[in-house]
C-alpha cells in the first residue's frame, strides 16, 4: 500500500526519515549498449510509475517485464503511453513480457489499449510478449525465476549477477539453482509477523543466507518496518532497500 499508508499515524508513517517514504516497488535496469546507446528495462509498472519515471529522468524504455498481475505491479501501464510514441520509441510497440495469466489481466484492464476495436485516440504502442525461461533484450538476458506468491506462481528475474524477487512466500527448490553466484539479490520482506502470501524478515534473511549473494536488499516493505530500527537487527550483507537506491550490475 506504500508508506506512509493512508489513514495511519504510526511511528513509521510519520517518520521524518526519507527512507521511510516508500512508493510501490519497481526496478529500472539501465546499461550502455552497442554504439553507445542507452538501454532501459523496467520490471513492473505500479501505481507510482509516473513519479518514479520522472525522478529517474526516464526518456525511453526498451522493454517491460511483469512479475504478476496485482494492482500494485501493473496499474502504471497507462503511463507508458508517452514513452511509446513513435518519435520517442521508433522501433515499434514497446514489448511487455508476461506469463499468459498476467497478460490476460493486462489486456482486460487496459482493453482500450489492446482491443482491436478500441477507438481510444491515444492508445499506448505496446505489445504483449510471452515470458519465456530466458528473454534476451539487446545485450542483456533476463531469466525467469519461478516463485510462489501464496497459491499463485509468479516471476522473479535474474539478469547477470543480480536477481530480483518480489511478493514471495516460497522459493521452490528448483529455483534456488537459478540464484547461484550472485553479487546482488533483492528479496521481499513485508513485516515481522507471518503473512499468507509474503515473506517475513526472518524468512528473507534465511533465504539470503542460503543464496549467499554479496549484498541482499529487502524490498516490498510494509509500514511495520522502520528503516533504521530494522537495519540494526539485520546481519551483515543484508539491508532494507529504499526509494532511489542505485546499485551496480554486471550483465
C-alpha positions as CSV (number, residue, x, y, z in Angstrom):
1,X,0.0,0.0,0.0
2,X,3.0,2.3,0.1
3,X,4.4,4.2,3.1
4,X,3.0,6.3,4.6
5,X,-0.1,4.2,4.4
6,X,-3.3,6.1,4.0
7,X,-5.1,6.8,7.3
8,X,-2.2,5.7,9.5
9,X,-0.3,7.7,12.1
10,X,2.1,5.1,13.3
11,X,5.8,5.9,14.0
12,X,6.9,4.7,10.5
13,X,4.2,6.5,8.6
14,X,5.0,9.8,10.5
15,X,8.8,9.3,10.4
16,X,11.0,12.2,9.2
17,X,13.5,9.7,7.7
18,X,13.1,10.0,3.9
19,X,13.9,6.2,3.6
20,X,10.6,5.5,5.4
21,X,8.7,7.1,2.5
22,X,8.1,4.2,0.1
23,X,6.5,4.1,-3.3
24,X,5.3,0.7,-4.7
25,X,8.2,-1.5,-5.8
26,X,9.6,-1.3,-9.3
27,X,13.1,-1.8,-10.8
28,X,14.9,0.0,-13.6
29,X,17.8,-1.7,-15.3
30,X,20.0,0.6,-17.4
31,X,23.1,-0.1,-19.4
32,X,25.0,1.3,-22.4
33,X,24.7,-1.0,-25.4
34,X,26.2,-1.2,-28.8
35,X,27.0,2.1,-30.4
36,X,26.9,3.8,-27.0
37,X,23.1,3.7,-26.9
38,X,21.4,3.6,-23.6
39,X,19.2,0.6,-23.0
40,X,16.4,0.5,-20.3
41,X,14.3,-2.3,-19.0
42,X,11.7,-1.8,-16.3
43,X,10.3,-4.6,-14.0
44,X,6.7,-3.8,-13.1
45,X,4.8,-0.5,-13.6
46,X,2.9,0.1,-10.4
47,X,0.6,3.0,-9.5
48,X,3.6,5.2,-8.7
49,X,5.4,4.5,-12.1
50,X,4.9,8.1,-13.4
51,X,6.5,9.6,-10.3
52,X,9.4,7.1,-10.4
53,X,10.0,7.7,-14.1
54,X,10.2,11.5,-13.5
55,X,12.6,11.0,-10.6
56,X,14.9,8.9,-12.7
57,X,14.5,11.2,-15.8
58,X,13.3,8.2,-17.8
59,X,13.3,9.1,-21.5
60,X,12.6,5.8,-23.2
61,X,12.0,2.1,-22.4
62,X,13.2,-0.9,-24.4
63,X,11.0,-3.5,-22.6
64,X,8.9,-4.1,-19.5
65,X,8.8,-7.3,-17.5
66,X,5.9,-8.1,-15.3
67,X,6.2,-10.3,-12.2
68,X,2.4,-10.8,-11.8
69,X,-0.9,-9.1,-12.3
70,X,-1.7,-7.5,-8.9
71,X,-2.7,-3.8,-8.8
72,X,0.5,-2.6,-7.1
73,X,2.6,-4.0,-10.0
74,X,0.6,-3.1,-13.1
75,X,-1.6,0.0,-12.7
76,X,1.0,2.3,-14.1
77,X,0.9,0.7,-17.5
78,X,-1.2,3.6,-18.9
79,X,1.8,5.9,-18.2
80,X,3.8,4.1,-20.8
81,X,1.8,6.0,-23.4
82,X,4.1,9.0,-23.9
83,X,7.2,6.8,-23.8
84,X,5.6,4.6,-26.6
85,X,5.0,7.4,-29.1
86,X,6.8,6.9,-32.4
87,X,9.1,9.8,-32.1
88,X,10.4,8.5,-28.7
89,X,10.3,4.8,-29.5
90,X,10.7,4.4,-33.3
91,X,11.4,0.7,-33.0
92,X,7.7,-0.1,-32.8
93,X,5.5,-1.0,-29.9
94,X,7.2,-1.5,-26.5
95,X,7.3,-5.2,-25.7
96,X,5.6,-6.2,-22.4
97,X,6.8,-9.6,-21.2
98,X,4.3,-11.5,-19.1
99,X,3.0,-15.1,-18.5
100,X,-0.4,-15.8,-20.1
101,X,-2.3,-15.2,-16.8
102,X,-0.8,-11.8,-16.3
103,X,-1.2,-10.9,-20.0
104,X,-4.9,-11.7,-19.8
105,X,-5.4,-9.3,-16.9
106,X,-3.4,-6.6,-18.6
107,X,-5.5,-7.0,-21.8
108,X,-8.7,-6.9,-19.8
109,X,-8.0,-3.9,-17.5
110,X,-6.3,-1.9,-20.3
111,X,-8.6,-3.1,-23.1
112,X,-8.7,0.4,-24.6
113,X,-5.0,0.0,-25.5
114,X,-5.1,-3.7,-26.6
115,X,-8.5,-4.3,-28.2
116,X,-8.6,-4.4,-32.0
117,X,-11.9,-2.5,-31.9
118,X,-10.8,0.2,-29.5
119,X,-11.3,3.8,-30.8
120,X,-9.3,5.3,-27.9
121,X,-7.4,8.2,-29.6
122,X,-4.1,8.0,-27.8
123,X,-3.5,4.2,-27.4
124,X,-0.2,3.1,-26.0
125,X,2.0,1.5,-28.6
126,X,2.7,-1.7,-26.7
127,X,2.5,-5.4,-27.4
128,X,2.4,-8.5,-25.2
129,X,5.3,-10.9,-25.5
130,X,5.1,-14.3,-23.8
131,X,7.6,-14.6,-21.0
132,X,10.0,-17.4,-21.6
133,X,12.6,-19.1,-19.5
134,X,15.3,-16.8,-21.0
135,X,14.5,-13.5,-22.6
136,X,17.2,-11.5,-24.5
137,X,16.9,-7.8,-24.6
138,X,19.7,-6.4,-26.8
139,X,23.0,-7.2,-25.0
140,X,21.3,-8.5,-21.8
141,X,19.4,-11.6,-20.9
142,X,16.6,-11.8,-18.4
143,X,16.0,-15.3,-16.9
144,X,12.6,-16.1,-15.3
145,X,12.9,-17.4,-11.7
146,X,9.6,-19.1,-10.8
147,X,8.5,-18.3,-7.2
148,X,5.3,-18.6,-5.2
149,X,3.1,-15.7,-4.0
150,X,0.6,-17.6,-1.8
151,X,-1.1,-20.0,-4.2
152,X,0.0,-18.0,-7.2
153,X,3.1,-18.8,-9.2
154,X,4.8,-15.5,-10.3
155,X,8.0,-14.5,-11.9
156,X,11.2,-13.3,-10.4
157,X,14.1,-12.3,-12.7
158,X,17.8,-12.8,-12.9
159,X,19.9,-10.5,-15.1
160,X,23.7,-11.0,-15.0
161,X,25.0,-11.1,-11.4
162,X,21.7,-9.8,-10.0
163,X,18.3,-11.3,-9.1
164,X,15.1,-9.5,-8.3
165,X,12.3,-11.3,-6.4
166,X,9.2,-9.6,-5.0
167,X,5.9,-10.8,-3.4
168,X,7.4,-14.1,-2.5
169,X,6.1,-16.6,0.1
170,X,8.0,-19.6,-1.1
171,X,11.0,-20.2,-3.3
172,X,10.8,-23.6,-5.0
173,X,13.8,-25.9,-4.6
174,X,14.4,-25.8,-8.4
175,X,14.6,-22.0,-8.4
176,X,17.5,-21.9,-5.9
177,X,19.6,-23.3,-8.7
178,X,19.0,-20.2,-10.7
179,X,20.2,-18.0,-7.9
180,X,23.8,-19.1,-7.6
181,X,26.9,-16.9,-7.8
182,X,25.0,-13.6,-7.3
183,X,26.6,-10.3,-6.4
184,X,23.3,-8.6,-5.7
185,X,20.0,-10.1,-4.6
186,X,16.7,-8.3,-4.0
187,X,14.2,-10.1,-1.8
188,X,10.8,-9.2,-0.3
189,X,10.3,-8.7,3.4
190,X,6.9,-7.4,4.3
191,X,7.0,-7.4,8.1
192,X,7.9,-9.5,11.1
193,X,4.7,-11.4,11.7
194,X,3.5,-14.0,9.2
195,X,1.5,-13.2,6.1
196,X,-0.1,-15.9,3.9
197,X,1.5,-14.6,0.6
198,X,4.5,-12.6,1.6
199,X,7.9,-13.4,3.3
200,X,8.7,-12.2,6.8
201,X,12.0,-10.6,7.7
202,X,13.1,-13.9,9.2
203,X,12.3,-15.8,6.0
204,X,14.1,-13.3,3.8
205,X,17.2,-13.4,5.9
206,X,17.2,-17.3,5.8
207,X,16.9,-17.2,2.0
208,X,19.6,-14.6,1.8
209,X,22.0,-16.7,3.9
210,X,21.3,-19.8,1.8
211,X,21.7,-18.0,-1.6
212,X,24.9,-16.2,-0.4
213,X,24.9,-13.1,-2.5
214,X,27.5,-10.5,-1.6
215,X,24.7,-8.0,-0.8
216,X,21.0,-8.6,-0.3
217,X,18.5,-5.8,-0.3
218,X,15.0,-6.2,1.2
219,X,12.0,-4.6,-0.5
220,X,8.2,-4.7,-0.7
221,X,8.2,-3.4,2.9
222,X,5.0,-2.5,4.9
223,X,4.8,0.3,7.4
224,X,5.5,-2.1,10.3
225,X,9.3,-1.9,9.5
226,X,11.1,1.3,10.2
227,X,14.2,1.7,8.1
228,X,16.8,2.5,10.7
229,X,15.5,0.3,13.5
230,X,15.1,-2.7,11.2
231,X,18.6,-2.3,9.7
232,X,20.1,-2.5,13.2
233,X,18.9,-6.1,13.6
234,X,19.8,-7.4,10.2
235,X,23.0,-9.5,9.6
236,X,26.0,-8.1,7.6
237,X,25.3,-8.1,3.9
238,X,21.5,-7.7,4.3
239,X,19.8,-4.3,4.5
240,X,16.5,-2.6,3.7
241,X,16.3,-1.1,0.2
242,X,15.0,2.4,-0.1
243,X,13.4,4.5,-2.9
244,X,16.1,5.8,-5.3
245,X,18.7,3.2,-4.4
246,X,21.2,2.5,-7.2
247,X,23.5,-0.5,-7.3
248,X,26.0,-1.6,-10.0
249,X,25.1,-4.6,-12.1
250,X,27.2,-6.8,-14.4
251,X,25.1,-8.1,-17.2
